[in-house]
Amino acid sequence: MSDNEREPRIVVGVEGSGGAKAALRWAIREAGYRNACVEVVTAFSTTYVPASPDFNYVPLDPVDLEAEVKRMQAAVVDQVLSELGESDIEIRRTVVRGRPADSLIAAASGADMLVVGSRGRGGFRGLLLGSVSQQIAHHGDCPVVIVRPDLL
C-alpha cells in the first residue's frame, strides 16, 4: 500500500492514568477531524525478583498479567468513549510486552501521529517531561502530541 493509499492512524499510549485518559480523549477527537482510526497501545513488562541462589529470578507479577492489562485498557477505552458519547471512530486495541517508549515508537511506525499523556504533577515537576514522553519526542518518527490532563 502506498502512502497515498494508507489508512490515517493515530496511536495513543494508555496505561490507566488521568494523563492517558486525556490523551485518548484528544486522540479520538483528532481522529474525527482526520478521518483516522485510533490505535490504543498499552505496554507492560514482567517484574522479576530473586527467588534463591539455586533458582535465580522468578516473575513477581500475577500469572495472568496480560489479561489484567487488557482489562485495564478496555475499562479506560470504555470510560472515555462513554464520556465522549457516540463515535464512529474505529478503535483498535493493542497490548504489547516491552518497555513503554520502545513499544510506542515501534507501534507508531507509519502512523500520522503518536499521542501520550503527561504526568501532570504541577509546579516545577510539572514542567519536566516524563521519561516516556521525552524518549518518544526525541526518537519517534511521526509527530508527537503530549497532552496534559488538566487541559481537557
Secondary structure as GFF3:
##gff-version 3
##sequence-region A 1 152
A	DSSP	beta_strand	9	13	.	.	.	ID=ss1
A	DSSP	alpha_helix	18	34	.	.	.	ID=ss2
A	DSSP	beta_strand	37	44	.	.	.	ID=ss3
A	DSSP	beta_strand	48	52	.	.	.	ID=ss4
A	DSSP	beta_strand	56	59	.	.	.	ID=ss5
A	DSSP	alpha_helix	65	84	.	.	.	ID=ss6
A	DSSP	beta_strand	91	97	.	.	.	ID=ss7
A	DSSP	alpha_helix	100	107	.	.	.	ID=ss8
A	DSSP	beta_strand	113	117	.	.	.	ID=ss9
A	DSSP	alpha_helix	123	127	.	.	.	ID=ss10
A	DSSP	alpha_helix	131	139	.	.	.	ID=ss11
A	DSSP	beta_strand	144	147	.	.	.	ID=ss12
A	DSSP	three_ten_helix	149	151	.	.	.	ID=ss13
###
